[in-house]
Amino acid sequence: MKATQIIREKYGSRLIIIGLTGNVMPVDVKHFIEHGADAVLSIPLEMNDFVVLVEELETSKMNL
């Protein structure tokens, strides 16, 4: 998760970071979030889920 840390240091929280994993167990999701991801999606990725999530995250970040 070093990459997420570097991205956050450079761009702050305005950039959306979505973790992708084959393991979407609560412990895995917690790990991604603790290391700077805004959300987590499972792979294989469903494009509609991705689009909906990005739209939700954009809306929430604009309201900060």
N, C-alpha and C positions, 0 to 999 in steps of 0.2 A: 504494500500500500504506500510505498515511498512515492510513487508517481502522483497519487492523489494529494499527498502532503506538499509536493513541489508545486502542483497546479494551484492549490489553495493559497500557498504563500505568494505566488505570482499574481493570481487573478482574484483572490478572495472568494466570497460566497456567491458572486454574481454569475459565475459559470456553473451550469448544471452538470453534475457528474452522476451517472447511473452505472451501478455495478452490474455486471452480467455473470451469472453462475449457474451451474447445473444443480447446485445444492441450495435450495431455498428454505432451509431449515431456519428456525428463529435465531439460532446461534450464528449462522452464516450471515443473515441479514444484519444482525447486531454488529458483527465484525465490520461489515462494509460501512455502516452508518458511523460507527465509532472512528473509522479511519477517513471520514470526510465525504463519503458518497451521500447524495441527496436521496437516493432510492436504489432499489435492487430489482432486477427482472431476471426471470429464469430463461435459460436457453434450452431448446431452440426458441428463438425470439419470435413472438407474434407481432407483426408490424403495427397492427391496430393498437395493441397494448402499449407499445412504445410511443406512438403518436399521442394517445390519450394521456399517458404519464408526463410526457414533455409539456403538453399544454397545461396540465395541472401544476407542474412545477414552475413554469413560466409565470402563471397567474399568482402563485403564492410568493414568488420572489419579487414580483412587481408591487405587492402589497406590503413589503417590508419597510 
